[in-house]
Amino acid sequence: MTDNVPTTAAQFVAWFRSVAPYVNAFRGKTFVVAFGGKFISGPLARTFAYDVSLLANLGVRLVLVHGSRPQIEEELREKGLESRFHAGQRVTDADTLDCVIDAVGSVYLEVEALLSQGLPNTPMAGNTIRVVGGNFITARPLGVLDGVDLQYTGTVRKVDAEGLKAQLGLGNIVLLSNLGASPTGEIFNLSMEEVAEEVAKAVVADKLIFLTDSQGASDAEGNLLDELTADAAEQLVRVGEWLSPDLKRYLPCAVRASRRGVGRVHIVGYDLDGAVLQELFTHDGVGTVVTRDPLDTLRDAKPDDIGGLVGLIAPLEEDGTLVHRPRELLEREIGRFSVVEHDGVIVGCAALYPYAEDGQRAKTAELACLAVSPEHRRWGYGERLMQHIETKARSVGVKHLFVLTTRTTHWFIERGFALASVDELPEEKRHMYNLQRRSKVLMKRLGK
């Protein structure tokens, strides 16, 4: 069992409800899923077909792009032909092209067969999805590189985006290979990752998903990088000698695709059963996501954020960490709140309440309702929110910032707050102080 698998009826119900927002968000969206020939010949290809079927039946529009590198190598060996490369590109002469066509054909049929399963007592029982192919990719020769003629090795010249959208609109799954034809009728050997990238850009896909030989992108110590901006991914490609062969090919495609309008590019390992589902239907995912801009933003709260704020702070109110705030009060005071949003979900909040005395400009303010979801506390959002509130306080002339807490005294002390007495609070706040909660008072000086 993995951590994402419910083990009791209650956990199953909670899990099933938790994926509902993703189902609603993904319905009618276009995903391009790319995978190499090694994956198709592996042990998880059958269950991957189950997951593809599930996505299709949930209303996701799917384009699948397969590669065939291992199968091409096998065909070459069987025919006693040498495998030749130049500058990372296969040199495809006429004999090699015959092997490529045979290999691609066998993989295509295998994928098509997997997607046609419908046995009882399997996830694809009663399956009605249709798989279609076609001449959606126009190719051209890559040409001569450094004096070496790559012959029938090609690159994508054009993608028939309208034709693809028409098929997707009919509810069909489009299956594409790493072959493309030129306007003169010649066939060219393309790279799977380039086909996937160009298709995703042409149809303005919401997601491009690469199944790879590693869990995702990692740093030099092997730690998974669950998020990368396009700029960070580009830098990683330049310095990442430790990256797997797949990642060295796929990350540059991810960078270009994210900069050209593809919403998200996901890189997940093909050796984890259900990796695509876990990446798409859990907030933290299991791989690496590449985006043009950072996934998290710190901003002022808006009225539309009320539901997200309630969901965030309700568990902390129930266990006594935070004072209960009625929804009506949140609606009235939403302008005092700041939130951290991660991939469209509010994961942190904090509020600033200035206190003016004797009709003077407020010199003292409260940092209130600082909360971060348990799953995201290790990411430093709490400190970012605190610093953001301090900056806002300074901008309006606040000299002293205080906080009342029952559980996190040491966290605030480690960040420059000092214990204070109730008598040091502004008069209005002293009258509101709850003697039963006996919250600790901590104060921080923001300026002279």
N, C-alpha and C positions, 0 to 999 in steps of 0.2 A: 504494500500500500504506500502511495506517496502522500505528502501532506495535503495535496489538493483533492484527494478522494474521500468523499463522505463515508463514514463507517457505521453510522446509526441512522434510523429513520429521521430523527430531528435534524441531524447534520445534512442529510440528503435534501430535506425540504429547504433548509437555510441556503444550501449551495444552489439548489435549483432556482430559488428566488433571486439569488445574487447574480445569476447570469442573464436574467431578464433584461436589464438595461443594455447589455451587449447585443442580445438578439434584436431588440428594437433598433439599436444604432446601426447594425450591419445589414438589416433587410434592405434590399435594393442597391446595395453598394457593390462595387466591382473590385475583386481581388485577383491578382495575378500570382500564381504559385509556381515556382520553378524548382526542379529537382534533377539531379544527374542520374546517369544510367546505373551507377553503383547502388544508389538507393533502391531502384526498382528491382534489382537482383537480390536485395537484402531481405531479411526476415519480417520487416514491418510494412512492406508494401501493401499487403492485404488490409491491414487495419487502417492504413492511410486512406485507402479507397473508402472505407467506412466513414471516415471523417469528412472526406470530400463530399460524399453523398449527403451527410448530415448538413453541411454548410449549404449545399444546393437546396435542400428541402427547407432550410430556414430563410430562403429568399436571397442568398448571396449570389451574385453573378460571378462566375468563375472562368478564368482562362488558365489552363495548365500548360506549362512549357517543360518538355523533358529533354534531357541530354542523352548521350550514348557513348561516352568516351571509352569505358571498359569494353563494351560490346564491339566497338570499332577495333580496338586492340586485339580482341579475340579473333575477329574476322581476318585481320592482317596476319596473325600467327598461323591460322589454319591454311592460309594461301601462300605462306612462306614469303610474305612481303615485309619490307623494312618500314618501321614507323619513323618518319622524319619530321623534325620541328625546326623552325627558325624564328627567333625573337618571340618565343612563346606561342607561335602559331603552327598548326599542323600544315605541312606541305602536302596538298591533296592533288596527286596526279590522277590520271584516268583510272588506273587500277585501284588506287586507294579510294577514289570516289565510289567505285562499285561496292567496295567493302562498307563504306559509310552508308550507302543507300540500303544495303542488306541489314546492317546493324540498326539503323533508324527504323526501318520497317518492322523488325522483330520487336523492338521496344515499344513502338507505337501500338502494335496489336496487343502486346502484353498489358499495357496500361488500359487500353480500351476494354480488354477482357475483365480486368480487375474492377472497372467501373460498371460492368454489366452484371455483377453478382446479384443474386436475389434469393438465395436459399432461405428456407424458413429458419427461425431461431437465430438469425444473424441481424446485425444492424441495418442490412440492406434488404431485408425481407419486404416485398411489395414495392421495391424501388422502381421509379418511373423516369429517372433522369435520362436525358439523351446526350450523347457525346458526338460532336461534329468536328470535322477538320476542314481544310480548304486552303486555297492559294492566297492566304491573307498576308504573306510576307513576300515582298519583292526584293531580290538580292542583286548584288553586283560583285565583281571580282575585287579581292583585296589588292591584287596587283603584285608589283615587284617591290620587295623590301631589301635594301642593302644589296641589291644585285641578285637577289634570290626570287625567282618567280614562284609564287605560292599557288599558281594555277587555279584549281577549283575550290580553293579556300576563299570564302567571300565574307561580305559584311552586309548589314541590313541597309537597303536603299529606301524602302517605303513600307509602311504598315497600312493595310486597309482598315482604318479605324471604324469607318461607317459600317463596313461589312461585319466586323466583329461585334459592334454594338447591336446590330440587327439580330444576330444570332443570340446574343446574351438577352436581348429583350424578349425573345421567344422562350426563354427559360432553358436554353441549351448550355451545356458545358463545352467550351471550345478547347480542343487539344491540339497543341502545336509542337513541332519538332525543331531540331536544329538544322533543317534543310530549307532552302529558299530557291525560287526560280527567278531568272532574269527575264526581261522583256524579249530577249532573243530565244528563250526556251531552254537555256542552259541551267543545270542544277548546281548549286553551290553549298559547300559545307560551312555552316555558320557556328558560332559559339552559342550555347544554350543561354548563358547569362546575358549576352547582348540582345538576343531575341526577346527575352523576358523584360529587359530594361526598356527596349524600344516600344514593345507592346504596351507596357505600363504607362509610358509617357504619352503614347498616341491616344489611348482611351481614357487618359487622366484617371488612372486607377486610384482608389482610396487606399489600397495596400498592395505592396509587392513583397512576397514572402519567398525567401531562399531557404531550402533545406540543405544543410551543409554537413561537413565531416567533423564539426566541433559544435559545442553547445551554443556558441556565439563568439563575438569578439572578446578578447581578453587583454589585460595589461601584461607587462613583462614578467610579473610574478604568477601569471596564470589565473588571476582573479577575473571573473566575468564582468564585463562592462554592459550593464543592462540598458543604458541609454547613451547615445552619441549624437551630437549635432553633425551636420554634414562637414563642417570645418574640422571638428575633432576626428571624425572618421578619416578624412583626407590626410590629416597629420599622422594618424595611426598607420595608414598604408605606407607612408614614407619611412617610418622608423621601425615598423613592426616586423622585424626579421623572424619573430617567433610565430607569426600567424600561419595557420594551416594553408595548404594549397588552395582549397576552396575559397577561403576568406580573402586571399590575395587576389583572386579573380572577381569575387562578388562585391567586396567593399567599394571598389571604384564605381561599379554600376549603381550601388546604393547611393553613393554621393551624388552622382549625376541625376539619378531619378528623383531624389528628394529635392534637388534644386530646380527641377523642371516640372514640378507640380504634383508629383505622387505624394499622397498624404503621409504615409508611413512606409518604411522599408524594414521588414522584420527578418532577422537571421536566426534560425533555430536549428538545433541538431537533429539529424534524421535517425539517430540511434535511441531516441526517447519516444516510447509509444505514446501517441496522442499529443506530440509536441505542439502541433499547430493549434489544437483546441486549447491547450494550456496557455499558449502564448496569447491567443485572441480573447479567451473568456475569463482570464484572471487578471487582476489589476497589475500585479507585479510581473506577470509573464515568466518565461523560462529561458529566453534568449536575449538578443540585442535588438533594440529598435533604433533606427537612424531617422532623424527628422531634420528639416531645414533649420528650424528654430528650437530652442530648449523646450522641453515638455512642461516645465514648471514655471509659473509666473506668480509674483507677489504683487497684489493690487488692492485697491479700495473695494470694499464689498458693495454689491448692488442688491436691490430688492429681489431679483431673481435668485439670489444666493440663499434666501431664508431656509429653503428645504435642505440644502446641503449643510448649512450651519447647525440646524436642529439635529440632523443625523450625526454630525461630528460630536457635538457637546452633550447630547442626551445620555450616553453611557457614563460620562464623567459626572453628570448631575446625579445620576442614579447611585453611583458609588460614593457620593459626597465630596469628590474632588473639586467640583465647581458648584456655585450657588445656582439654584434653579432660576432660569429666566423664561417667563412666559413668552409664547410666540408673539403675542401682541407687543410686548416690550422690545423684542428683537426687531420687529418691523418698524417701530418708532425710532429705534436707535441704530439702525443699520448703517447710517453714515459714520458712526464712530468705529466701525469694524474694518479690519484689513484681513485678507485671506490669502493663503497659498493654494494655488490650483495646480494639480499635477495631472496632465493628460485629460483635462476636462472634469476632474473630480476634486472637490474641495477637501484638502487633507490637513489644513491648519488654519487657525484664526487667532486674532487678538484684537483688543479694543482699547481706545484711549479716551479717558474721561477727565477733562480739565476741571478744576475747582477754583472759581474766583471768589475772593473774600473782600468785603467792604467796598463792592463795586469796582474793584481794581482788576486789571488784567490778570488772568490766571497765572500763578507762578508755580502751582503744584498740580500734578495730574496723576491719575491712577492708570496703571497698566492692568487691564482686566481681561478675564476670559481667554487667557493664553492656553491654547489646546492644539495638540497634534495627534492625528490618528496613530494608534500603536504601531501599525505596519511601516510608518514613515518617520519615526522618531530618530532613527539612526542616521538620517540624512541631513540633520542640522537645521531643520525648518524652524524649530522652536527658537533657536538663537537668531536666525534671520528675522523672524517676526519681532522678537524683542528689540533688535537693533533698528528695525523699521519704525517701530512705535517710538523709540527714543529719538530718532531723527525727526519724526512728525512733531514730537513734543518740543524739541528745541526750536523748530521752525515757527512755533507760535509763542515763544518766549518762556516756556516752562523751565524752571530751574531745578525742581525736585520731582522725581517720579517714584511713586510708591506702589506696592503690590501687597495684597492680602492672600495668604496661602495656608493650607493645612497639611499639604503633602510634599511640597517641593521647595522647602526652605533652603536646603543646601544648594540646590540647582541655582537659585537666584544669588545666594551668597558668593558662589564661585564665579559669578558674572558681575560682580561689583556692587551688589546691594548689601546693605548692612541692617541688622536688626534695629528696630525702633519701637517706640511705645505708642499706644493708642492715642495718647495726648498730643502726639506730633502730627496726627492727621488733621486735615482741614475740618472746620467745625461741622459742616454739613455731613461729612463722612463719619465723624465721631458719633453723631446722633443715629446714624444708620448701622453702626457696628453691632454685629450679632454676638452677644456674650455667650450664647450656647455653642457656637462654632469655635470660638476662641482662636480665630485665625491669627497666625503670626503676621506682624507688620514689618515690612522691609522697605527701606528707602534708599534711593540712589541720587546723588547730586549730579546734575547734567551740565551745570555751568557755574560761573562765579556769581 
